[in-house]
Amino acid sequence: MDTLETKRLILRMPETNDLTKFHEYAIKPNVGPQAGWHPHQSIIETKIILKSFINENETWAITVKPYNEIIGTIDLKVLDFFDALEGTYEIGYSLNDIYWNKGYMTEAIQAVLEYAFAKMGATKVIASHAPFNEASKKVLLKNGFIFTHIEKTNKYLSFGINELYYYEIKNKRKNK
């Protein structure tokens, strides 16, 4: 996984010293549920998740220049064998709420899309959000994603979510 740089951000591998800053926003009741996970209940839970990010090598820590402090995460994953064959990746993200509405996530997604298409050879990137998450809808549309369908799910019932809105963006170079 390469380090990605934009005008205002550096997307880098998560590090063990990100624990405190990651935990600061992972415990917030309005951050995790927007991204499909429960607020962290302890620093130990945050440490386990951070360690999984480091080991999986699919998640970037989002940092604002010139500071090296994590303000969010963004990942790029292949969900299954068939998606791997088709070159389909899924993007997911979360951001500390004090950084919402500043364009950081739009910028981070654009960098990850460029990486997915240019470096990973992706043919398509998909993303989803809960029906109530208008901010995710807006950021996906700003980045050129197109709404494709609504899918029923049981995965997020504890949040009262029984469906997800799906979007995709195709690699223009590969789909001409």
LOMARZA-116263 format. One record per residue: residue number from 1; residue in three letters; x, z, y of N, C-alpha, C in turn. Coordinates in steps of 0.02 Angstrom, whole numbers, plus 32768, in hexadecimal, padded with zeros to 4 digits. Example, Ala and Ser with C-alpha at 12.3 -4.5 7.8 and 13.67 -1.06 7.14 Angstrom:
# residues 2
{1, ALA, {8294, 8186, 7EE4}, {8267, 8186, 7F1F}, {8294, 8186, 7F5B}}
{2, SER, {8282, 8162, 7F90}, {82AC, 8165, 7FCB}, {8285, 818A, 8002}}
# end
This chain:
# residues 176
{1, MET, {802A, 8000, 7FC5}, {8000, 8000, 8000}, {802D, 8000, 803E}}
{2, ASP, {8022, 7FCF, 8068}, {804A, 7FC8, 80A5}, {802E, 7FF5, 80DD}}
{3, THR, {8059, 8007, 810B}, {8043, 8027, 8149}, {8029, 7FF0, 8176}}
{4, LEU, {7FEF, 7FFC, 8195}, {7FD0, 7FCB, 81C1}, {7FD0, 7FE6, 8208}}
{5, GLU, {7FDE, 7FBA, 8238}, {7FE0, 7FCF, 827D}, {7FB3, 7FA3, 82A7}}
{6, THR, {7F8D, 7FC2, 82D3}, {7F62, 7F9E, 8303}, {7F78, 7FB2, 8349}}
{7, LYS, {7F52, 7F9D, 837A}, {7F63, 7FAD, 83BF}, {7F67, 7FF9, 83CB}}
{8, ARG, {7F37, 801E, 83AD}, {7F34, 8066, 83B9}, {7F3F, 8092, 837C}}
{9, LEU, {7F41, 8074, 8340}, {7F42, 809B, 8303}, {7F7C, 808A, 82D6}}
{10, ILE, {7F8C, 80BB, 82AC}, {7FB8, 80AF, 8272}, {7F91, 80C8, 8235}}
{11, LEU, {7F8A, 809B, 8204}, {7F6C, 80AC, 81C4}, {7FA5, 80B2, 8193}}
{12, ARG, {7FAC, 80ED, 8176}, {7FE5, 80FB, 814A}, {7FCD, 8121, 810D}}
{13, MET, {7FFB, 8128, 80DE}, {7FEC, 8150, 80A2}, {7FDD, 8198, 80B7}}
{14, PRO, {7FAB, 81B6, 8098}, {7FA0, 81FE, 80A4}, {7FDD, 8226, 808C}}
{15, GLU, {7FE8, 825D, 80AC}, {8021, 8289, 809B}, {8008, 82D0, 8091}}
{16, THR, {802F, 82F7, 806C}, {801A, 833D, 8061}, {8014, 8364, 80A2}}
{17, ASN, {803C, 8352, 80D5}, {8037, 8377, 8114}, {7FFA, 8363, 813E}}
{18, ASP, {7FCF, 8337, 8124}, {7F90, 8326, 8144}, {7F59, 8359, 8134}}
{19, LEU, {7F68, 8387, 8107}, {7F35, 83B5, 80ED}, {7F0C, 83D8, 8123}}
{20, THR, {7F2D, 83F8, 8152}, {7F09, 8420, 8184}, {7EDB, 83F5, 81AF}}
{21, LYS, {7EF4, 83BD, 81C9}, {7ECB, 8391, 81F3}, {7E93, 8370, 81CB}}
{22, PHE, {7EA1, 835D, 818E}, {7E6E, 8340, 8163}, {7E36, 8373, 8157}}
{23, HIS, {7E4A, 83B0, 8147}, {7E19, 83E5, 8139}, {7DEE, 83F3, 8177}}
{24, GLU, {7E0C, 83F0, 81B3}, {7DE8, 83FE, 81F1}, {7DA9, 83D3, 81F8}}
{25, TYR, {7DAE, 8394, 81E4}, {7D72, 836A, 81EB}, {7D4B, 8364, 81AA}}
{26, ALA, {7D6C, 836F, 8171}, {7D49, 8369, 8130}, {7D16, 83A1, 8126}}
{27, ILE, {7D1D, 83D8, 814A}, {7CED, 8410, 8143}, {7CB0, 8407, 8170}}
{28, LYS, {7CB3, 83D8, 819E}, {7C7C, 83CF, 81CE}, {7C3D, 83B5, 81AC}}
{29, PRO, {7C03, 83D2, 81BB}, {7BC6, 83BF, 8199}, {7BAC, 8378, 81AA}}
{30, ASN, {7BC5, 835B, 81E0}, {7BAD, 8319, 81F3}, {7BDE, 82E0, 81E2}}
{31, VAL, {7C18, 82F0, 81C6}, {7C49, 82BD, 81B6}, {7C41, 82A4, 816E}}
{32, GLY, {7C49, 82D0, 813E}, {7C46, 82BD, 80F7}, {7C06, 829A, 80E3}}
{33, PRO, {7BCC, 82B6, 80F3}, {7B8D, 8296, 80DE}, {7B85, 824E, 80FA}}
{34, GLN, {7BA2, 8240, 8134}, {7BA0, 81FC, 814E}, {7BC6, 81CC, 8121}}
{35, ALA, {7BF9, 81E6, 80FE}, {7C24, 81BD, 80D3}, {7C13, 81C5, 8089}}
{36, GLY, {7BE1, 81EE, 8079}, {7BCB, 81F5, 8034}, {7BEC, 822D, 800D}}
{37, TRP, {7C06, 825F, 802F}, {7C23, 8298, 800D}, {7C0F, 82D9, 8031}}
{38, HIS, {7C0E, 830F, 8009}, {7BFC, 8351, 8025}, {7C36, 836C, 804F}}
{39, PRO, {7C26, 8391, 8083}, {7C5B, 83B2, 80A9}, {7C85, 83DE, 807A}}
{40, HIS, {7CC4, 83DD, 8084}, {7CF1, 8404, 8059}, {7CE3, 844E, 8061}}
{41, GLN, {7CE5, 8472, 802A}, {7CD5, 84B9, 802A}, {7D12, 84E5, 8031}}
{42, SER, {7D4E, 84C9, 8026}, {7D8A, 84F2, 802A}, {7DC7, 84C5, 8036}}
{43, ILE, {7DFC, 84E3, 804B}, {7E3B, 84BF, 8055}, {7E55, 84A6, 8011}}
{44, ILE, {7E45, 84CA, 7FDC}, {7E5A, 84B5, 7F98}, {7E37, 8473, 7F86}}
{45, GLU, {7DF7, 846E, 7F95}, {7DD3, 842F, 7F87}, {7DF2, 83F6, 7FAF}}
{46, THR, {7E01, 8401, 7FEE}, {7E20, 83CE, 8017}, {7E64, 83BA, 7FFB}}
{47, LYS, {7E8A, 83EB, 7FE4}, {7ECC, 83DD, 7FC7}, {7EC7, 83B1, 7F89}}
{48, ILE, {7E96, 83BE, 7F5F}, {7E8B, 8396, 7F22}, {7E7A, 834E, 7F34}}
{49, ILE, {7E4E, 8346, 7F65}, {7E3A, 8303, 7F7A}, {7E73, 82DE, 7F9B}}
{50, LEU, {7E98, 8301, 7FC5}, {7ED3, 82E2, 7FE5}, {7F06, 82CC, 7FB0}}
{51, LYS, {7F10, 82F6, 7F7F}, {7F3F, 82E4, 7F49}, {7F26, 82A6, 7F24}}
{52, SER, {7EE5, 82A0, 7F19}, {7ECA, 8265, 7EF7}, {7ED5, 8226, 7F22}}
{53, PHE, {7ECD, 822D, 7F64}, {7EDA, 81F4, 7F91}, {7F23, 81DE, 7F8A}}
{54, ILE, {7F50, 820D, 7F88}, {7F97, 81FD, 7F83}, {7FA6, 81DB, 7F40}}
{55, ASN, {7F8A, 81F6, 7F0A}, {7F97, 81DB, 7EC7}, {7F77, 8198, 7EBA}}
{56, GLU, {7F3B, 818D, 7ED5}, {7F17, 814E, 7EC9}, {7F35, 8113, 7EF0}}
{57, ASN, {7F54, 8120, 7F29}, {7F74, 80ED, 7F51}, {7F42, 80B7, 7F67}}
{58, GLU, {7F05, 80CC, 7F79}, {7ED1, 809E, 7F91}, {7EB4, 80B3, 7FD4}}
{59, THR, {7ECD, 80EA, 7FEF}, {7EB0, 8106, 802C}, {7EE7, 810D, 8062}}
{60, TRP, {7ED6, 80F6, 809E}, {7F02, 80FF, 80D7}, {7EEB, 813B, 8100}}
{61, ALA, {7F1A, 8160, 811C}, {7F0B, 8192, 814F}, {7F09, 816C, 8191}}
{62, ILE, {7ED6, 8176, 81B8}, {7ED1, 8157, 81FA}, {7EEE, 8187, 822C}}
{63, THR, {7F20, 8170, 8253}, {7F3F, 8198, 8287}, {7F3E, 8171, 82C8}}
{64, VAL, {7F3B, 8196, 82FF}, {7F3C, 8178, 8342}, {7F84, 817B, 835C}}
{65, LYS, {7F9C, 8141, 8376}, {7FE0, 8140, 8393}, {7FE2, 816D, 83D0}}
{66, PRO, {8016, 818D, 83E0}, {8055, 8193, 83BB}, {8056, 81CF, 838C}}
{67, TYR, {801B, 81EE, 8384}, {8017, 822B, 835B}, {8014, 8218, 8311}}
{68, ASN, {802A, 8242, 82E7}, {802B, 8235, 829F}, {7FF9, 8263, 827C}}
{69, GLU, {7FC1, 8271, 829D}, {7F8F, 829E, 8280}, {7F53, 8277, 8267}}
{70, ILE, {7F3D, 8287, 822B}, {7F05, 8265, 820C}, {7EC4, 8273, 8232}}
{71, ILE, {7E9F, 823E, 8242}, {7E5E, 8245, 8262}, {7E26, 8229, 8236}}
{72, GLY, {7E3A, 8208, 8200}, {7E0A, 81EB, 81D2}, {7E2D, 81C9, 8199}}
{73, THR, {7E05, 81AD, 816C}, {7E21, 8188, 8134}, {7DFB, 8146, 812C}}
{74, ILE, {7E1C, 8116, 810D}, {7DFC, 80D7, 80FD}, {7E1B, 80BF, 80BC}}
{75, ASP, {7DF1, 80A8, 808E}, {7E0C, 8092, 804E}, {7DF5, 804C, 803D}}
{76, LEU, {7E1A, 802E, 800F}, {7E0C, 7FEB, 7FF7}, {7E14, 7FEE, 7FAC}}
{77, LYS, {7DDC, 7FE5, 7F87}, {7DDD, 7FEE, 7F3F}, {7DBD, 7FB4, 7F1A}}
{78, VAL, {7DD5, 7FA8, 7EDE}, {7DB3, 7F7C, 7EAF}, {7D8A, 7FAA, 7E83}}
{79, LEU, {7D49, 7F9D, 7E7E}, {7D1E, 7FCB, 7E5A}, {7D20, 7FC3, 7E0F}}
{80, ASP, {7D26, 7F85, 7DF7}, {7D27, 7F7B, 7DAF}, {7D4C, 7F3A, 7D9D}}
{81, PHE, {7D50, 7F2E, 7D5D}, {7D74, 7EF4, 7D42}, {7D59, 7EB2, 7D5F}}
{82, PHE, {7D17, 7EAC, 7D63}, {7CF9, 7E6E, 7D7B}, {7D08, 7E62, 7DC5}}
{83, ASP, {7D06, 7E97, 7DEC}, {7D18, 7E90, 7E32}, {7D62, 7E7C, 7E39}}
{84, ALA, {7D8C, 7E97, 7E0E}, {7DD3, 7E85, 7E0F}, {7DDB, 7E3A, 7E01}}
{85, LEU, {7DB8, 7E21, 7DD0}, {7DBC, 7DDA, 7DC0}, {7DA3, 7DAE, 7DF9}}
{86, GLU, {7D70, 7DC5, 7E1C}, {7D53, 7D9E, 7E53}, {7D76, 7DA9, 7E96}}
{87, GLY, {7DA4, 7DDA, 7E99}, {7DC6, 7DE8, 7ED8}, {7D9A, 7E0E, 7F09}}
{88, THR, {7D6C, 7E37, 7EEF}, {7D3E, 7E5D, 7F19}, {7D57, 7EA5, 7F20}}
{89, TYR, {7D5D, 7EBB, 7F5E}, {7D73, 7EFF, 7F6E}, {7D3B, 7F22, 7F94}}
{90, GLU, {7D3C, 7F65, 7F90}, {7D0C, 7F8C, 7FB7}, {7D33, 7FB6, 7FE9}}
{91, ILE, {7D19, 7FBA, 8025}, {7D38, 7FE3, 8059}, {7D0C, 8020, 8065}}
{92, GLY, {7D2B, 8059, 8070}, {7D08, 8097, 8080}, {7D30, 80BD, 80B4}}
{93, TYR, {7D0F, 80E6, 80DB}, {7D32, 8107, 8112}, {7D0E, 8146, 8129}}
{94, SER, {7D35, 8170, 814B}, {7D1A, 81AB, 816C}, {7D45, 81B9, 81AA}}
{95, LEU, {7D27, 81D9, 81DB}, {7D4B, 81E6, 8219}, {7D34, 8228, 8237}}
{96, ASN, {7D64, 824F, 824D}, {7D55, 828D, 8270}, {7D25, 827E, 82A9}}
{97, ASP, {7CEF, 82A4, 82AF}, {7CBC, 8295, 82E1}, {7CD3, 8297, 8329}}
{98, ILE, {7D0A, 82B9, 8338}, {7D22, 82BA, 837D}, {7D40, 8276, 8391}}
{99, TYR, {7D48, 824A, 8360}, {7D63, 8207, 836D}, {7D2E, 81D0, 8365}}
{100, TRP, {7CF0, 81E3, 835C}, {7CBA, 81B2, 8356}, {7CAE, 818F, 8399}}
{101, ASN, {7C95, 8153, 8396}, {7C82, 812B, 83D1}, {7CBD, 811B, 83FF}}
{102, LYS, {7CF7, 8114, 83E3}, {7D32, 8101, 840A}, {7D51, 80BF, 83F1}}
{103, GLY, {7D30, 80A0, 83BF}, {7D48, 8061, 83A4}, {7D80, 8066, 8371}}
{104, TYR, {7D92, 80A4, 835E}, {7DC9, 80AC, 832E}, {7DB8, 8090, 82E9}}
{105, MET, {7D7B, 809D, 82D1}, {7D6A, 8085, 828F}, {7D64, 8039, 828D}}
{106, THR, {7D49, 801C, 82C1}, {7D46, 7FD3, 82C5}, {7D8C, 7FB6, 82C0}}
{107, GLU, {7DBB, 7FD4, 82E3}, {7E01, 7FBE, 82E3}, {7E21, 7FC7, 829E}}
{108, ALA, {7E13, 8000, 827E}, {7E30, 800E, 823C}, {7E14, 7FDD, 8208}}
{109, ILE, {7DD3, 7FD1, 820A}, {7DB5, 7FA3, 81DA}, {7DD2, 7F5D, 81E2}}
{110, GLN, {7DDB, 7F47, 8221}, {7DF7, 7F05, 822C}, {7E3D, 7EFF, 820D}}
{111, ALA, {7E65, 7F33, 8215}, {7EA8, 7F32, 81F8}, {7EA6, 7F2F, 81AC}}
{112, VAL, {7E79, 7F55, 818E}, {7E73, 7F56, 8145}, {7E58, 7F13, 812B}}
{113, LEU, {7E2A, 7EF4, 8150}, {7E11, 7EB3, 813C}, {7E49, 7E7F, 813D}}
{114, GLU, {7E70, 7E7F, 8172}, {7EA9, 7E50, 8176}, {7ED8, 7E5A, 813B}}
{115, TYR, {7EE5, 7E99, 812B}, {7F11, 7EA9, 80F2}, {7EF2, 7E91, 80B0}}
{116, ALA, {7EB1, 7E9F, 80A7}, {7E8E, 7E8C, 8069}, {7E92, 7E40, 805E}}
{117, PHE, {7E85, 7E1A, 8092}, {7E83, 7DD2, 808B}, {7EC9, 7DB3, 8088}}
{118, ALA, {7EF6, 7DC9, 80B3}, {7F39, 7DAB, 80B7}, {7F69, 7DC4, 8081}}
{119, LYS, {7F68, 7E05, 8073}, {7F99, 7E22, 8044}, {7F7E, 7E2C, 7FFE}}
{120, MET, {7F3F, 7E3D, 7FF8}, {7F22, 7E4C, 7FB6}, {7F00, 7E0F, 7F96}}
{121, GLY, {7EF5, 7DDB, 7FBD}, {7ED4, 7D9F, 7FA3}, {7E8B, 7DA9, 7F95}}
{122, ALA, {7E6B, 7DD8, 7FB8}, {7E24, 7DE4, 7FAE}, {7DFC, 7DA6, 7FC0}}
{123, THR, {7DC8, 7D99, 7F9A}, {7D98, 7D64, 7FAB}, {7D5E, 7D81, 7FD2}}
{124, LYS, {7D50, 7DC2, 7FC6}, {7D17, 7DE1, 7FE6}, {7D23, 7E2C, 7FEB}}
{125, VAL, {7D0B, 7E4B, 8021}, {7D0D, 7E94, 8029}, {7CC5, 7EAA, 8035}}
{126, ILE, {7CB1, 7EDE, 8011}, {7C6D, 7EF9, 8018}, {7C71, 7F3F, 8035}}
{127, ALA, {7C3A, 7F55, 8051}, {7C34, 7F99, 806B}, {7BEB, 7FAC, 8068}}
{128, SER, {7BDE, 7FED, 8069}, {7B98, 8004, 8069}, {7B92, 8041, 8096}}
{129, HIS, {7B53, 8050, 80A8}, {7B45, 808D, 80CE}, {7AFF, 80A5, 80BD}}
{130, ALA, {7AF4, 80E4, 80CB}, {7AB2, 8102, 80C2}, {7A83, 80E7, 80F8}}
{131, PRO, {7A42, 80E5, 80EA}, {7A12, 80CA, 811B}, {7A16, 80EB, 8160}}
{132, PHE, {7A26, 812B, 8163}, {7A28, 814F, 81A3}, {7A69, 8145, 81C9}}
{133, ASN, {7A9C, 8126, 81AB}, {7ADE, 8122, 81CA}, {7AE4, 80E3, 81F5}}
{134, GLU, {7AC5, 80E6, 8230}, {7AC6, 80AE, 825E}, {7B0D, 809F, 8278}}
{135, ALA, {7B36, 80D2, 827D}, {7B7B, 80C7, 8296}, {7BA2, 809B, 8266}}
{136, SER, {7B9A, 80A6, 8225}, {7BBC, 807C, 81F4}, {7BA1, 8035, 81F7}}
{137, LYS, {7B60, 802E, 81FE}, {7B42, 7FEC, 8204}, {7B62, 7FC6, 823F}}
{138, LYS, {7B66, 7FE7, 8278}, {7B81, 7FC7, 82B4}, {7BCA, 7FB3, 82AB}}
{139, VAL, {7BF2, 7FDF, 828D}, {7C3A, 7FCF, 8286}, {7C43, 7F96, 8254}}
{140, LEU, {7C1B, 7F93, 8220}, {7C20, 7F5C, 81F0}, {7C0C, 7F1A, 8211}}
{141, LEU, {7BD6, 7F1A, 8237}, {7BC1, 7EDC, 8258}, {7BF4, 7EC5, 828C}}
{142, LYS, {7C13, 7EF5, 82B0}, {7C47, 7EE3, 82E1}, {7C82, 7EC0, 82BF}}
{143, ASN, {7C8E, 7ED2, 8280}, {7CC7, 7EB4, 825B}, {7CB3, 7E76, 8234}}
{144, GLY, {7C77, 7E5D, 823E}, {7C63, 7E1E, 821F}, {7C43, 7E23, 81DB}}
{145, PHE, {7C35, 7E60, 81C4}, {7C12, 7E67, 8185}, {7BCA, 7E4E, 818C}}
{146, ILE, {7BAF, 7E35, 8156}, {7B6B, 7E1B, 8154}, {7B43, 7E45, 8122}}
{147, PHE, {7B08, 7E5A, 8136}, {7ADC, 7E80, 810A}, {7AC9, 7E55, 80CE}}
{148, THR, {7ACC, 7E72, 8091}, {7ABB, 7E4C, 8055}, {7A7E, 7E67, 8030}}
{149, HIS, {7A7A, 7EAA, 8029}, {7A43, 7EC5, 8002}, {7A40, 7F10, 8007}}
{150, ILE, {7A08, 7F2C, 7FEE}, {79FF, 7F74, 7FE7}, {7A01, 7F83, 7F9D}}
{151, GLU, {7A26, 7FB6, 7F8A}, {7A2D, 7FC8, 7F44}, {7A16, 800F, 7F38}}
{152, LYS, {79ED, 801A, 7F06}, {79D8, 805E, 7EF3}, {7A13, 8082, 7ED3}}
{153, THR, {7A18, 80C3, 7EDF}, {7A4E, 80EB, 7EC3}, {7A37, 8132, 7EB6}}
{154, ASN, {7A54, 8151, 7E84}, {7A49, 8198, 7E76}, {7A86, 81C1, 7E89}}
{155, LYS, {7ABB, 81A0, 7E9D}, {7AFC, 81C0, 7EA9}, {7AFA, 81F2, 7EE3}}
{156, TYR, {7AD0, 81E7, 7F14}, {7AD0, 8210, 7F51}, {7A8E, 8236, 7F5B}}
{157, LEU, {7A6B, 8244, 7F25}, {7A2B, 8266, 7F2C}, {7A30, 82AB, 7F4D}}
{158, SER, {7A69, 82CB, 7F45}, {7A72, 830D, 7F65}, {7A72, 8308, 7FB1}}
{159, PHE, {7A7C, 82CC, 7FCC}, {7A78, 82C0, 8014}, {7A33, 82A4, 8027}}
{160, GLY, {7A07, 829C, 7FF7}, {79C7, 827D, 8004}, {79CC, 8231, 800A}}
{161, ILE, {7A01, 8215, 7FEF}, {7A0E, 81CC, 7FF3}, {79FF, 81AE, 7FAE}}
{162, ASN, {79CF, 8180, 7FAD}, {79C0, 815F, 7F6D}, {79C9, 8113, 7F72}}
{163, GLU, {79E5, 80FC, 7FAA}, {79F6, 80B6, 7FB0}, {7A2F, 80AD, 7FE1}}
{164, LEU, {7A55, 8076, 7FD8}, {7A8C, 8065, 8004}, {7A82, 801F, 801E}}
{165, TYR, {7A98, 8013, 805B}, {7A96, 7FD1, 807A}, {7ADB, 7FB1, 8071}}
{166, TYR, {7ADC, 7F77, 8052}, {7B1C, 7F55, 8042}, {7B29, 7F1A, 8071}}
{167, TYR, {7B69, 7F11, 807E}, {7B82, 7EDC, 80AA}, {7BBE, 7EBC, 8089}}
{168, GLU, {7BCE, 7E7F, 809F}, {7C0B, 7E5F, 8086}, {7C28, 7E33, 80BC}}
{169, ILE, {7C68, 7E26, 80B4}, {7C8C, 7DF6, 80DE}, {7CB9, 7DCF, 80AF}}
{170, LYS, {7CB9, 7D8D, 80B6}, {7CE1, 7D63, 808A}, {7D20, 7D4B, 80AD}}
{171, ASN, {7D53, 7D3E, 8085}, {7D92, 7D24, 809D}, {7D86, 7CDB, 80B2}}
{172, LYS, {7D88, 7CCE, 80F1}, {7D7A, 7C8A, 810B}, {7DAB, 7C57, 80F0}}
{173, ARG, {7DE9, 7C6D, 80E6}, {7E1C, 7C3F, 80CC}, {7E0E, 7C2A, 8084}}
{174, LYS, {7DF1, 7C56, 805D}, {7DE6, 7C48, 8015}, {7DA1, 7C28, 8009}}
{175, ASN, {7D75, 7C2A, 803A}, {7D31, 7C12, 802F}, {7D21, 7BD4, 8057}}
{176, LYS, {7D52, 7BAD, 8067}, {7D46, 7B6E, 808C}, {7D38, 7B36, 805C}}
# end
